[in-house]
Amino acid sequence: MSSEPVSHEHLKERAEAILQRAVLFRQEEAPAWGEQIERTGEIPSGLWERMRNLGFRRLTLPQWAGGEGLPLEMYFPILEEMSHNHGSIRMIFHVSNSIWRTIAKGSEEQQKYWLPRVANGDAVVAFALTEPDNGTGIDLQTTAVYENGKFVLNGRKHLITFAHEADVTVVIAKTDASLGRYGLTAFLVPRGRDGMKLEPMPEMMGDKGCSHAIVTFDQCVVSEEEVLGSVGQGFEIALRGFLDQSRASIAQSAVGLAQEAQDRALDFVRRRTTFGKPLSSRQAVQMRLADMATLTQAARLLCLDAARKFDAGLDIAREAAMAKGFAIRMVREVTDGALALYGGVGYAVNSPVERLYRDARSLWFEEGTLEMQNMTVAESLLSDARKRDRQQRQTAATIVD
Ligand SMILES: Cc1cc2nc3c(=O)[nH]c(=O)nc-3n(C[C@H](O)[C@H](O)[C@H](O)COP(=O)(O)OP(=O)(O)OC[C@H]3O[C@@H](n4cnc5c(N)ncnc54)[C@H](O)[C@@H]3O)c2cc1C
């Protein structure tokens, strides 16, 4: 699973060229796709195809699998650019470039089978963690019981993005209730498996066209070969394998969406005149614009920090949670500001800022709410404090000896 190493310079050139392609796509094609999705409430299959043909669905996948192998630091500006577009376009882009990372924690066979298919756009992967009746993490109640050399899945997931489109779903289930986080296991469940039923969720307020499913497992049999990683590694695969970088990616998506809202608002206040002067000449309006721009830039830099550390192979649990927690507050403030600056016409359905306002809300939930991000940050702070205490006690004991 290795291929010729590509130089950093070459990767940067590739990333720059793809970014330019994304800019053209935003200017020339994305508005029509977005308008069609809002009108029909569906993502046309041609959009998945178009994004595959433009090479947008393989940017972070490894080169041996046919991907571009872009590190996060080079990928993030492209993700930001794509996040100016309709929320469903951003979702296709994000899902394609992030969920595959769970499979990268699997066996060589699993990787060789699935990753080239994901890279060339033949396979879509969904990720099923959230449950309707339980909290996320060790509270999960979907079980996988080992019987006669196979696992039997029972339980219910919901809000699972693109489960209907997915060729394979990564399912996190409980294999041993007594082991806490080490009692969770990840499984690869291919589309159409007996005992797996999909039902659509109610229509969502934003990201129109994106499908989200309720996924029920009733005596659904999965083989040992379909265990992802090893038994008991599900928490690690979900969090470290996927969610950390995905949280940072959602934060970067918020930056792109906020930048779009800001650009629209700036353009509007320069054109709109009240009491004989453009709105942009009013100091109160200028202060608001400055705050919006500063918050957006601060979130962008938190994302960059997380991306650089991830690319260097460091644990980014804290950085990703900080970036996401900050970015969702930022995007709420900025989209609210843009709507306010537009005045009453901004509140009209299909005004340039009302869709952004709606789409921004999904970022609040994807990969966990603000409280969940803050819990991760606090856990990391407290764990560091405990480590420092232990070290101080050890140093003191050494001095006494
Ligand atoms: C558009 C969209 C796409 C999604 N896609 C997927 C997907 O593909 N796969 C998937 O698995 N999930 C997906 N989700 C689910 C998403 O990850 C969850 O909605 C999110 O993590 C919040 O979990 P919950 O809905 O169970 O909320 P709950 O856990 O029920 O939380 C409800 C509220 O209570 C707060 N809360 C909960 N527990 C605590 C606590 N211990 N202390 C303090 N406050 C707490 C939360 O912060 C939140 O404000 C998606 C959701 C949306 C909206």
PDBQT file of the ligand as one rigid body, heavy atoms in Angstrom, charges set to zero:
ROOT
HETATM    1  C1  LIG A 501     -27.180  17.585   9.926  1.00  0.00    +0.000 C 
HETATM    2  C2  LIG A 501     -26.747  16.513  10.860  1.00  0.00    +0.000 A 
HETATM    3  C3  LIG A 501     -25.984  15.459  10.383  1.00  0.00    +0.000 A 
HETATM    4  C4  LIG A 501     -25.587  14.425  11.251  1.00  0.00    +0.000 A 
HETATM    5  N1  LIG A 501     -24.900  13.356  10.746  1.00  0.00    +0.000 NA
HETATM    6  C5  LIG A 501     -24.589  12.321  11.575  1.00  0.00    +0.000 A 
HETATM    7  C6  LIG A 501     -23.959  11.139  11.049  1.00  0.00    +0.000 A 
HETATM    8  O1  LIG A 501     -23.685  11.034   9.849  1.00  0.00    +0.000 OA
HETATM    9  N2  LIG A 501     -23.665  10.133  11.904  1.00  0.00    +0.000 N 
HETATM   10  C7  LIG A 501     -23.955  10.196  13.246  1.00  0.00    +0.000 A 
HETATM   11  O2  LIG A 501     -23.654   9.254  13.968  1.00  0.00    +0.000 OA
HETATM   12  N3  LIG A 501     -24.589  11.298  13.774  1.00  0.00    +0.000 NA
HETATM   13  C8  LIG A 501     -24.901  12.353  12.962  1.00  0.00    +0.000 A 
HETATM   14  N4  LIG A 501     -25.553  13.454  13.476  1.00  0.00    +0.000 N 
HETATM   15  C9  LIG A 501     -25.865  13.496  14.892  1.00  0.00    +0.000 C 
HETATM   16  C10 LIG A 501     -25.029  14.488  15.662  1.00  0.00    +0.000 C 
HETATM   17  O3  LIG A 501     -23.698  14.039  15.774  1.00  0.00    +0.000 OA
HETATM   18  C11 LIG A 501     -25.713  14.673  17.016  1.00  0.00    +0.000 C 
HETATM   19  O4  LIG A 501     -26.957  15.301  16.781  1.00  0.00    +0.000 OA
HETATM   20  C12 LIG A 501     -24.908  15.504  17.975  1.00  0.00    +0.000 C 
HETATM   21  O5  LIG A 501     -23.698  14.856  18.297  1.00  0.00    +0.000 OA
HETATM   22  C13 LIG A 501     -25.704  15.767  19.266  1.00  0.00    +0.000 C 
HETATM   23  O6  LIG A 501     -26.110  14.553  19.822  1.00  0.00    +0.000 OA
HETATM   24  P1  LIG A 501     -27.655  14.292  20.104  1.00  0.00    +0.000 P 
HETATM   25  O7  LIG A 501     -28.449  14.729  18.939  1.00  0.00    +0.000 OA
HETATM   26  O8  LIG A 501     -27.781  12.870  20.545  1.00  0.00    +0.000 OA
HETATM   27  O9  LIG A 501     -27.990  15.285  21.250  1.00  0.00    +0.000 OA
HETATM   28  P2  LIG A 501     -28.125  14.976  22.814  1.00  0.00    +0.000 P 
HETATM   29  O10 LIG A 501     -26.961  14.177  23.268  1.00  0.00    +0.000 OA
HETATM   30  O11 LIG A 501     -29.490  14.455  23.066  1.00  0.00    +0.000 OA
HETATM   31  O12 LIG A 501     -27.999  16.425  23.397  1.00  0.00    +0.000 OA
HETATM   32  C14 LIG A 501     -29.068  17.364  23.445  1.00  0.00    +0.000 C 
HETATM   33  C15 LIG A 501     -28.550  18.628  24.120  1.00  0.00    +0.000 C 
HETATM   34  O13 LIG A 501     -28.101  18.335  25.437  1.00  0.00    +0.000 OA
HETATM   35  C16 LIG A 501     -26.714  18.647  25.586  1.00  0.00    +0.000 C 
HETATM   36  N5  LIG A 501     -26.070  17.568  26.374  1.00  0.00    +0.000 N 
HETATM   37  C17 LIG A 501     -26.102  16.239  26.136  1.00  0.00    +0.000 A 
HETATM   38  N6  LIG A 501     -25.381  15.573  27.065  1.00  0.00    +0.000 NA
HETATM   39  C18 LIG A 501     -24.890  16.509  27.900  1.00  0.00    +0.000 A 
HETATM   40  C19 LIG A 501     -24.079  16.464  29.079  1.00  0.00    +0.000 A 
HETATM   41  N7  LIG A 501     -23.602  15.301  29.538  1.00  0.00    +0.000 N 
HETATM   42  N8  LIG A 501     -23.776  17.629  29.677  1.00  0.00    +0.000 NA
HETATM   43  C20 LIG A 501     -24.237  18.810  29.203  1.00  0.00    +0.000 A 
HETATM   44  N9  LIG A 501     -25.007  18.916  28.104  1.00  0.00    +0.000 NA
HETATM   45  C21 LIG A 501     -25.336  17.788  27.460  1.00  0.00    +0.000 A 
HETATM   46  C22 LIG A 501     -26.147  18.690  24.165  1.00  0.00    +0.000 C 
HETATM   47  O14 LIG A 501     -25.014  19.523  24.064  1.00  0.00    +0.000 OA
HETATM   48  C23 LIG A 501     -27.335  19.237  23.392  1.00  0.00    +0.000 C 
HETATM   49  O15 LIG A 501     -27.363  20.623  23.484  1.00  0.00    +0.000 OA
HETATM   50  C24 LIG A 501     -25.947  14.495  12.623  1.00  0.00    +0.000 A 
HETATM   51  C25 LIG A 501     -26.710  15.562  13.095  1.00  0.00    +0.000 A 
HETATM   52  C26 LIG A 501     -27.125  16.549  12.230  1.00  0.00    +0.000 A 
HETATM   53  C27 LIG A 501     -27.980  17.668  12.764  1.00  0.00    +0.000 C 
ENDROOT
TORSDOF 0
